């Protein structure tokens, strides 16, 4: 409901709405209200049907610092529910605090509920330990008795401490309707509620100085424990009465000054960004900056892992190279063990198939039929011949590696690149097992080709680099490695093809 409808349909004075808006903002500015605190004012006006009805004004569910005129809603004292039938906005969860107090105390004109940490700290002390008392003249309006309400005493220890039903509102309001008729009640582990018999401007004064008084009293208590034999001196009963009357007389002028200050700030809202909005934007910027840094950290971590894997591979290759050199030295001596596998060399009669595969004449018996079928464009027939060759009889490791390499090439040229990559990986594992540097290099070359066609350019470039010394493949490997590096460089940051896949080189 808009403020104009409150004025028209319920006869709410415009100044009363303005005062309540300013009360929310001033109390938020002085940190009496946090995001969930609220302040209300009794509204002795006609009901929606024209009949006299007890009502009160309270902001809808909104941060007090940003409450505007159109955020003010009107509620029935009898139920704590909206007086406007069409009201759809979410109301304050603890509006029943206000309704209950207005029902039990006819003299109360305004109610403030807050969650000030200073006031909460006094609410959780044992009875009599350090009861909160007014100790400064502007805090006298709190009264000499400030009781503490514990919701668990009558409602058990399984509530959420919120006064969010009419019954709980009446239970809490009973603390205000005792013979002492206190002006402030602490709420254990929750906050405090303050009432005013005057108006909404007076409740602003009471709220601000209730928190100030609590802070001074708390500091004095801490100081007295160190330096004094007695606790802080509270105001006497007579001083409370006299100070309360004096402060009430000047409170109106004080609130007028605060109101003028707040109105000036409101007038500048359209031209200047509020401190809260500036802080929100700065926090949002910092969060985005943090997320960017986290992304960069994740990328850096991935790169470090890849480099670590590459380093492991280089160490392993150096070890293999040393082993191969030792083996060559042993082969050159008379005591060389016979039947050691000799590195395959490309002869002048080697031919290329598919532009990426070398056919060796010495392998004609083993691979000839399948190579011939593949070269004739009969890839499926070649795959069938290879499968039959695998299943016909147990094969020596060297023959099995050569079959795996041809199988990888045929599969890759048929569009079955992932399967081709798998067979090339099997060939590499077997070549390493028998310590055949020549066949391991060919296997790395075919793995690189598969990775290239899968857009895994970093993986491909590394495979080509590891295969660069393979007999007969040097020139074509250099071409493919150059293409892989160029394509990798053109990939956007974060693309998986820019870095070596974790664990890939450990296959």
Secondary structure, DSSP 8 states (H G I E B T S, - for coil): --HHHHHHHH---HHHHHHHHHHHHHHHHTTSS-TT-EEEEEEEEE-TTSSEEEEEEEE-SS-GGG--GGGEEEEETTTSSBSSTT--S---TTHHHHHHHHHH-TT--EEEEE--HHHHHHHTS-TTTS-----SGGGGGG-S---EE-THHHH-S-S-S---SHHHHHHHHTTTSSTT--SEEEETTTEEEEEESS-HHHHHHHHHHHHHHHHHHHHHHHHHHHH-SS------HHHHHHHHHHHHHHHHHHHHHHHHHHHHHHHTTTTS--HHHHHHHHHHHHHHHHHHHHHHHHHHHHHHHHHHHHHHHHHHHHHHHHHHHHHHHHHHSTT--TT--------TT-EEETTTEEE-GGGHHHHHHHHHHHHTT-HHHHHHHHHHHHHHS---HHHHHHHHHHHHHHHHHTT-HHHHHHHHHHHHHHHHHTT-HHHHHHHHHHHHHHHHHTT-HHHHHHHHHHTTTSTTTHHHHHHHHHHHHHHHHHS-TT-GGGS--TTGGG-
